[in-house]
Amino acid sequence: MKKTLLATAIAGALAASGAQAATVYNQDGTKLDLYGNLQIAYRTIERADANTGDVESKDDLFDNGSTLGVAGEHVIYDGLTGYFKYEFEGNADEAKTQGGLNSGDQAYFGLKGNFGDSRLGSWDPLIDDWIQDPITNNEYFDVSDSNSRIVGVEDSREGNKLQYMSPSFGGLQFALGTQYEGDFESNGSETVDGVGNSTLNVNQDDDSTASFFGGVKYTAGAFSIAAVYDNLGNNDGDYTGVDSDDNAISGDFDAGDQYGITAQYTVDTLRVAAKIERFESDNDFVADTNFYGVGARYGYGMGDIYGAYQYVDVGGGDFIDTADDALTSGDWPNEREDESYNEMMIGATYNISDAMYTFVEAAWYDREGDVDDGMAVGAVYLF
């Protein structure tokens, strides 16, 4: 299960069945809840050997994101509430040897009320929640997205964030935020195999930096559409390396930008969604990439069945140029000679009880040697 929507999953799955997270305290406008899940699953995936490049199936029994969470809020005055959430993680499949709850997920606090919602701390990027998750927010397998193209010199895009989200104005809502990395933070680095067989070592900027992200969403009944932009400012830096002719190269590295638009519509227990998403590289070493995805999820009474398809156009032009080429010359993205992939995934869940369910998923990514194709089956206990 994607931990992004842990609380939503609990609220949705358990509210319908009668189970609830435990309210530890609820008095005089102050409330404290305890919630979480245990998730253990089996997977088998095609993996490439890092040394030889040979592809073979690898399998294991693993923890799929078991989480213990605490959430609380208190009324400051009518129309203004303070709140927090703190989530801890651990490997439930090997808890005795893995140190118990030895890592974390979301942790933030803030104020909410008539003015909107303002928070500070750690949580998933806005582009995850509004653009990517409506297509595949599944138990284990997802289609790829623009995050996969980012040179990850920033240790985490989830931490050190400040965000403001507006109330809904007749269905229209917006969010603005920043992630701040001071010069006292440790700097990340990453080795990149770039375009044209170049090899780079990218180092994060030593100076204090602050990225910008923002989005707008419009909801009308069962229909919603959202757009998000992130300038990836904390992933900029400098690079050293060699080009395709083994000549030494160096310079400033601009990570690029990511943005996307997702529309979704719900009819009874069926939700369908479509997105266009782009990673726009601002350097000569990582290719621009477009993602065109559709997904659907249907609740059949005892669980959900779901699936998604995505076309990945590596090296594709921006959306305006792509649309112009398609409409004026009939040059559709899948007819070009650039690198491209057709990704598919399917899955289903089955509710065993009010608080337990199982899942099975399979995914195909259209990579050379069937790398990353696989299947997973698991069980979840919610509390």
C-alpha positions in Angstrom: 0.0 0.0 0.0 1.3 3.4 -0.8 1.8 5.1 2.6 0.7 8.4 1.1 -2.9 7.5 1.5 -2.7 5.4 4.7 -5.1 7.5 6.6 -7.4 7.7 3.6 -7.4 4.0 3.2 -8.2 3.4 6.8 -11.0 6.0 6.7 -12.5 4.7 3.5 -12.1 0.9 4.0 -13.0 0.9 7.7 -15.7 3.4 7.7 -17.7 1.3 5.3 -17.2 -1.8 7.4 -17.6 -0.3 10.9 -14.0 -0.6 12.1 -12.1 2.5 13.3 -8.7 3.8 14.3 -8.5 4.0 18.1 -9.4 7.4 19.6 -7.1 7.6 22.6 -8.5 11.0 23.9 -11.4 13.2 22.8 -12.4 15.9 25.2 -12.8 19.7 25.4 -11.9 20.1 21.7 -8.7 18.0 21.9 -8.5 14.7 20.1 -5.8 12.0 19.8 -6.0 9.0 17.5 -3.8 5.9 17.1 -3.8 4.1 13.8 -1.7 2.0 11.5 -1.3 -1.2 9.6 0.8 -4.4 9.2 1.6 -5.4 5.6 3.6 -8.5 4.5 3.8 -9.6 0.9 5.6 -11.9 -1.5 7.0 -10.6 -4.8 8.9 -12.0 -7.8 10.5 -9.5 -10.1 12.8 -9.6 -13.1 16.1 -8.0 -12.0 19.3 -7.2 -14.0 22.6 -8.1 -12.4 24.6 -4.9 -11.7 27.8 -6.5 -12.9 26.9 -8.7 -15.9 23.6 -7.2 -17.0 22.0 -10.6 -17.0 18.3 -10.6 -16.2 16.7 -13.2 -13.9 13.7 -13.6 -11.6 14.3 -12.7 -7.9 11.8 -13.2 -5.2 11.4 -12.6 -1.5 8.9 -12.2 1.4 9.0 -8.5 2.5 7.4 -5.7 4.5 5.2 -3.6 2.2 5.1 -0.4 4.4 3.9 -1.4 7.8 3.2 1.8 9.7 2.2 3.0 13.2 0.7 6.5 13.2 -0.5 9.1 15.8 -2.7 12.0 14.8 -4.1 14.8 16.9 -5.8 18.1 16.9 -7.2 20.8 19.2 -9.5 23.7 18.7 -7.7 27.0 19.4 -10.9 29.0 18.8 -13.9 28.7 16.5 -12.6 28.5 12.9 -9.0 27.7 13.8 -7.6 24.2 14.7 -4.1 23.1 15.4 -3.2 19.5 14.3 -0.3 17.1 13.8 0.5 13.7 12.3 3.5 11.4 13.1 4.1 8.1 11.4 6.7 5.4 12.2 7.7 2.4 10.1 9.4 -0.9 10.6 10.0 -4.2 8.8 7.2 -6.4 10.2 8.5 -9.5 8.3 11.8 -9.4 10.3 10.9 -7.1 13.2 13.1 -8.9 15.8 16.3 -8.3 13.9 15.5 -5.0 12.2 15.2 -2.8 15.2 11.4 -2.4 15.4 10.0 1.0 14.4 13.3 2.2 13.0 12.2 4.8 10.4 9.5 7.3 9.7 7.1 8.4 7.0 5.0 11.5 7.3 5.5 13.9 10.2 4.0 17.4 10.2 2.0 19.9 12.2 0.0 22.9 11.2 -3.1 25.1 11.4 -6.4 24.7 9.5 -9.6 26.7 9.5 -11.7 29.0 7.4 -8.5 30.5 5.9 -7.3 27.1 4.5 -4.5 24.8 5.7 -0.9 25.6 6.5 1.6 22.9 7.5 5.3 22.4 8.2 7.2 19.1 8.2 7.5 15.9 6.0 5.0 14.5 3.6 4.8 13.3 0.0 5.2 15.8 -3.0 2.0 17.5 -4.2 2.6 16.0 -7.6 2.3 12.6 -6.1 -1.1 13.3 -4.5 -2.8 15.3 -7.2 -1.3 14.0 -10.4 0.2 10.5 -10.0 -1.9 8.8 -7.4 -5.2 8.9 -9.2 -3.7 6.7 -11.9 -2.0 4.1 -9.8 -2.0 4.4 -6.0 -1.8 0.7 -5.6 -0.5 -1.8 -3.0 2.9 -2.4 -4.6 3.2 -1.9 -8.4 2.7 1.5 -10.0 3.4 2.8 -13.5 6.4 5.1 -13.7 6.3 8.9 -13.4 8.4 12.0 -13.7 9.9 11.4 -10.3 11.9 8.5 -11.8 13.7 10.9 -14.2 15.0 13.2 -11.4 18.7 13.0 -10.6 18.2 12.5 -6.9 21.0 14.5 -5.3 18.5 15.8 -2.8 18.2 13.1 -0.1 14.5 13.5 0.3 11.8 15.5 -1.4 9.4 14.9 1.5 11.2 16.8 4.3 11.7 20.4 5.3 8.6 21.6 3.6 6.2 24.5 4.2 2.8 24.5 2.4 -0.4 26.5 2.2 -3.5 25.0 0.8 -6.6 27.2 0.2 -10.2 26.4 1.1 -12.4 25.5 -1.8 -13.8 28.5 -3.7 -16.8 27.1 -5.5 -14.8 23.9 -6.3 -11.6 25.8 -7.0 -8.6 25.1 -4.7 -4.9 25.9 -4.9 -1.7 24.9 -3.0 1.7 26.7 -2.8 4.8 25.5 -1.0 8.5 25.3 -0.7 11.2 22.8 0.4 14.1 24.5 2.1 17.6 23.0 2.3 20.1 25.1 4.3 23.9 25.1 3.8 24.2 23.2 7.1 22.5 20.2 5.5 24.7 17.4 4.2 25.0 17.5 0.4 24.0 14.5 -1.8 25.6 13.2 -4.9 24.7 10.7 -7.7 26.4 9.1 -10.6 24.4 9.4 -13.8 24.7 7.5 -17.2 23.7 10.4 -19.5 22.6 10.7 -23.1 25.2 9.6 -25.6 27.1 7.3 -23.2 28.4 10.2 -21.1 29.0 9.5 -17.4 28.6 12.2 -14.7 29.0 12.6 -11.0 26.4 15.2 -9.9 26.9 17.0 -6.6 24.2 19.1 -4.8 24.6 22.8 -4.5 26.5 23.8 -1.3 24.5 27.0 -0.8 21.1 27.3 0.9 18.3 26.6 -1.6 14.5 26.6 -1.6 12.4 24.8 -4.2 9.0 26.0 -5.3 5.9 23.8 -6.0 2.3 24.7 -6.6 -0.9 23.4 -8.0 -4.5 24.1 -8.7 -7.5 21.8 -8.6 -11.1 22.2 -9.7 -13.9 19.8 -8.5 -17.5 19.8 -9.9 -19.5 16.9 -8.5 -18.0 13.6 -9.5 -15.4 15.3 -11.8 -12.1 16.9 -10.9 -9.1 18.2 -12.7 -5.7 19.2 -11.2 -2.4 20.7 -12.4 0.9 20.7 -10.5 4.3 22.3 -11.1 7.6 21.7 -9.2 10.8 23.5 -10.1 13.1 20.8 -8.4 15.3 23.6 -7.2 17.0 21.5 -4.5 18.3 19.0 -7.1 20.5 21.6 -8.9 24.3 21.5 -8.4 27.4 20.9 -10.4 28.9 17.9 -12.3 32.2 16.3 -13.4 32.6 13.4 -15.7 33.4 12.3 -19.2 31.5 12.6 -22.5 30.9 9.9 -25.1 34.5 10.4 -26.4 36.0 10.1 -22.9 36.8 13.8 -22.7 36.6 15.4 -19.3 33.6 17.6 -18.8 32.3 19.8 -15.9 29.9 22.6 -15.2 26.6 23.6 -13.5 23.8 21.1 -13.4 20.2 22.2 -13.6 17.9 19.4 -12.6 14.9 20.6 -14.7 11.2 20.8 -13.9 8.2 18.5 -13.6 4.6 19.2 -14.2 1.4 17.4 -15.1 -2.4 17.5 -15.4 -4.8 14.8 -14.2 -8.6 14.5 -14.7 -10.7 12.0 -12.9 -14.4 11.0 -12.9 -16.4 8.8 -10.5 -19.6 6.9 -11.3 -20.9 4.9 -8.3 -18.0 2.6 -7.4 -16.0 3.2 -10.6 -13.3 5.8 -10.9 -11.5 6.6 -14.1 -8.5 8.9 -14.4 -6.2 10.2 -17.2 -3.0 12.2 -17.0 -0.3 13.9 -19.0 2.9 14.4 -17.1 6.3 15.8 -18.1 9.8 15.8 -16.8 11.5 18.7 -18.6 15.3 18.4 -18.4 17.4 21.6 -18.3 20.6 19.8 -19.2 22.1 17.9 -22.1 22.5 14.6 -20.2 19.0 13.5 -19.0 16.3 13.3 -21.7 13.0 15.1 -21.5 10.2 12.5 -20.9 6.4 12.6 -21.3 4.0 10.3 -19.5 0.5 9.6 -20.9 -1.5 7.5 -18.5 -5.0 6.2 -17.9 -6.2 4.2 -14.9 -9.5 2.8 -13.5 -10.6 1.3 -10.2 -13.9 -0.5 -9.6 -15.3 -1.6 -6.2 -17.1 -4.9 -6.7 -18.4 -5.2 -3.1 -15.8 -7.4 -1.5 -12.8 -5.3 -2.7 -11.5 -3.5 -5.7 -10.2 -4.4 -9.2 -8.0 -1.9 -10.9 -5.6 -1.4 -13.8 -3.6 1.2 -15.7 -1.9 1.8 -19.0 0.8 4.3 -19.7 2.8 5.4 -22.7 6.3 6.8 -21.8 7.8 9.0 -24.5 11.5 9.5 -23.7 12.9 12.5 -25.6 9.4 13.9 -26.5 8.7 17.5 -27.0 6.6 19.7 -24.7 2.8 19.1 -24.8 2.1 22.1 -27.1 4.6 20.9 -29.7 3.5 17.3 -29.4 -0.2 18.2 -29.9 0.7 20.5 -32.8 2.7 17.6 -34.5 -0.2 15.2 -33.9 -3.0 17.4 -35.1 -1.3 19.1 -38.1 1.0 16.4 -39.5 -0.3 13.2 -37.9 3.0 12.6 -36.2 1.8 10.9 -33.0 4.3 10.3 -30.2 4.2 6.5 -30.7 5.2 6.9 -34.3 8.6 8.6 -33.5 11.9 6.8 -33.3 12.7 8.0 -29.8 12.9 5.6 -26.9 9.5 4.7 -25.7 7.7 2.2 -23.4 4.2 0.8 -23.0 3.5 0.1 -19.3 0.6 -1.9 -17.9 -0.5 -3.1 -14.5 -3.5 -4.9 -13.1 -4.6 -5.8 -9.6 -7.3 -6.8 -7.2 -8.1 -6.7 -3.5 -10.4 -9.0 -1.4 -11.7 -8.0 2.0 -11.4 -10.9 4.5 -13.0 -8.9 7.3 -13.6 -5.4 8.5 -9.9 -4.8 9.1 -8.1 -7.4 6.9 -7.7 -7.7 3.1 -5.5 -9.5 0.6 -4.2 -8.3 -2.8 -2.6 -9.6 -5.9 -0.9 -7.4 -8.6 1.1 -7.8 -11.8 3.0 -5.3 -13.9 4.8 -5.1 -17.3 7.1 -2.2 -18.0 8.3 -3.0 -21.6 12.0 -2.6 -20.7 14.8 -4.5 -22.3 15.0 -8.1 -21.0 11.6 -7.6 -19.2 13.4 -5.8 -16.3 11.1 -4.8 -13.4 8.2 -7.0 -14.7 6.7 -9.0 -11.9 3.9 -9.9 -9.6 3.1 -9.5 -5.9 0.6 -11.0 -3.5 0.1 -9.9 0.1 -2.1 -9.3 3.1 -2.9 -6.2 5.2 -4.3 -5.7 8.7 -5.6 -2.2 9.4 -6.1 -0.8 12.8 
